[in-house]
Amino acid sequence: MHVHGGYHLRIHHPEDSHRLGVEVAEVKQTVLIVEDDLDVADMLNAYFRVQGYEILTAAWGEEAVSLCQKKLPDLVILDIRLPDIDGYEVARRLRNDRHSRAIPIIFLTDKRNRQDRLQGLELGADDYVTKPFDIQELRLRVRNSLRRTSQGTLSNPVTNLPEGVLIDEKLSDCLHSSGWALLLVSLVNMEYFRESYGFVASDDVLRAVSLMIHNAVREVGNPTDFIGQYSPTELVVVTQPAVLAELKTRIGNRLEQTLDFFYPLKDRGQKEYKGQRLVVRIRELQAEKGPFTSLKALKAALEG
């Protein structure tokens, strides 16, 4: 199947996905499609949604950059010819921003000459697809780029804590041992804080929280305790039952006393926005609650 400007792909109900040979992603990853040809954009939107991805779309380069600043996608399919700034400039801006520099970019273009391809690769593009393109080939390129990115994720760029596969490996060890305890420290309403004060301020919060957890573990924990970035707004501590209560209390007290200071002076102590203020939630889980037969079951118990 090939795609050109006026081609429409008909996608039926998602329940037909198996019959159509559709591959549904296990985790709903976000793909940003930057394409000013509405027919192509609509087709890609419909196709990749059925694949199980969350889709964002932009028809303008500036719009694409703005979307990435508000919500980082997992991958960008980027047309080079756009009405305002071209795809090269979009890629340049994404690569120059520390928040978006690691996002995989697949250029989508009707340009075929070697110089255009080299220019895209020099900007750090992960792949390059020319029109008319085979939709199945594009699907595989998207899947492979996302796999490479997830497998390469070892530490969080903000807190420098282990994440991704390292978290799964550490929690998997708990399935085959006893005498462990977990703390899941969640920063609730972080999305509202980020929308109000930006990425830099929210990064400062995450770094400060990770430092306070490190200090608490150093003071009352064990040398073998593990701290990891469980999700963008959650940190996990693997410790032992003997210190669990004291560690939970110390982390909770310090964070509760500190949260208001993350806000600008003019916004500290405001009661009317209490429902959207930063809140700390700490969950705990011990080996005695098991046994857990899988990593999925362990995570479900930890997340409550």
Order of alpha helices (4+ residues) and beta strands (2+ residues): beta-beta-alpha-beta-alpha-beta-alpha-beta-alpha-beta-beta-alpha-alpha-beta-alpha-beta-beta-alpha-beta-alpha
